[in-house]
């Protein structure tokens, strides 16, 4: 199921023309911290990368050349994900994690039994996505003010049947509370056999609804498809027996119905793998809490926001004006951001401090090469959050060329006013 979803996602990406739009038609790319060396290949080479990604996805789905497919899928997908920070999404991170662990899982074949750690690891990762997303919603803005759903839901009042419901003032609060309760409880409902079928129905309804209301790509399909791993071994045998009747379905579907106990093969896997699993689980549980080490409002500063399973919790928009000054002559000019960024890049950059800093350094180096003497770059950035009045995000007097990104708190971010 995961392989088929990845194949569909790859074909969709190419069909929509996003290789050019995201990678090759853009002058500047924002980088993940520590991955500034990742750059896009040429357009023909990126089409080859996506072809390899498609073939690897189909290899995962069918079981043919599984080990090679798993390695190729992890490196090709993660490479394209790392090209530009602008397009970060939680489900891209989730997909990379699953692709990584697929490389270490046994190759499917006849009389195949899945080691227990494989299933439990994927269930843990899926459960963590939901549970941490639910914990993040337990705040006054989401539950008591129903923000940002009070902004988002009325915008869909033209939808048939449900549009009039979404326009009701009370709907935002109902959706906010239901969304929090769903996220925080669904992993446990899926684990319990008596509630599993109902829980999966909730998964399907929830993700179809969010996919209808919000532009979140294939994330709903990924979650609907992946969550079937919570079902019992017997359920999977019946499912695979049904699908296995399809011609050319692949050896992954031709699995022996014989089973012992819970159907998992309890093997003694090597110490290095145990160590990797322990580190992975500990990291996934602890890393999302790093925001507690930073001062200020998390949604405002965004320090510790990414890779924490915080899904659609805030509505922000910004307007960023960059000024480049020649330190010798004192002449200063206003930059036209669209000269270097596409519309999506400019939108995302305008309210994320680390991206503002990256762009400022790019501008300084660019205009230095144009003859500007030791350029100074400052930014006047106004941001509105959850329909509040816009206010300055960073100190407009700071020369950003003297600031380096890192793990330390960004003292040049101005605090959110009460």
Helices and strands as residue ranges (DSSP letters): H 2-15, H 18-18, I 19-24, H 43-62, H 66-82, G 85-87, H 90-102, E 114-115, H 116-136, H 140-143, H 149-152, G 153-156, H 163-166, H 169-191, H 193-213, H 219-226, G 227-230, H 233-243, G 251-253, E 264-265, H 271-286, G 287-293, H 298-301, E 316-325, E 332-334, G 337-339, H 343-349, H 353-369, E 376-385, E 391-392, G 400-402
